[in-house]
Amino acid sequence: MTGTTSAPFTAADYRARMERAARSAADAGLAGLLVAPGPDMVWLTGYTPTAVTERLTVLVLTPGRDPVLVVPALEAPDAGHAAGAAALTLRDWTDGKDPYAVTAALLDARGRYGISDNTWALHLLGLQRTLPGTSYAALTDALPMLRAVKDAAELELLAAAGAAADATFEAIRKVPFAGRRESDVGQDLAALLRRFGHSQVDFTIVGSGPNGANPHHEVGDRVIQDGDMVVLDFGGLKDGYGSDTTRTVHVGEPTEEERRVHDVVRAAQEAGFRAVRPGAACQDVDRAARAVITDAGYGEYFIHRTGHGIGVTTHEPPYMIEGEEQPLVPGMCFSVEPGIYLPGRFGVRIEDIVTVTEDGGRRLNDTTREMVIVD
């Protein structure tokens, strides 16, 4: 993907985001923000370089000043066609020039700046060498909620991505499972996500039988057998915004224990969803889901957080985890995905993307959470 995302945002939208980001930096006591190519730059400007190389590209946001995108001269034409280009100034540099000196001219020599988590060490060290009086804080630490609250247009895109993931599940539940490798079903999932509009597939987890007890197993060569529980967790990007859903299916008739574990996870997922409301803390969602699993006697087998944010990436703040006291705000979007993992036997996880509304929460995934039997 070159130049812009496919999301229908205007230069005015990107200008408003950059202004808000600069204000947030000032409120956090920062002199400004330095944004490298990656999800933050896409969200703020609509620009994705054709390739991320050793040549410095960085967006400089300073409160009270126009935003500036420092870019290699050979990439300036593409940058000039980005959706948010009209809302910023391009400052290009040519090979043989010092890009850190170009950037330093835009900075306070003793300022503290927020900087993208994915900035190359090469570039951070170059800036520190040029301006030794500056200091830096990772954006996840300094402004963890920068992209967390989505506007109406972003919510529409997330809902559309969720609907495409739902369509993928409805299709995959009809394909044969028994006698095929996990990797075969994973390929089916990826093809279906693309058929339903995804431009990027980030993950296709197919954990059958004992592999389902590893939450991030992804896929392997194990042949799925009759009697297996199978965890299906898949997602990616559609029109620049993420999907992520999990359903656990069973090949043939499940045992009473398998049904019981699935029912506990389904009840925990419902409890987590019911805990979503403005003003509640992120950790309240985790506590609600975890309490159901603990009360059922499976607490030690729920081994990960209850959820993570989603937007222009499939994993981002906020996180639904004990100790996270960030209040929920309308427009936040995140997963609610409790699970139980019995080592060497099977696992169960159920996941929806949820957005905070004015009076509670709304699911962006609507496929059944009941036990689904597959062939």
Disulfide bonds with the S-S distance in Angstrom:
none
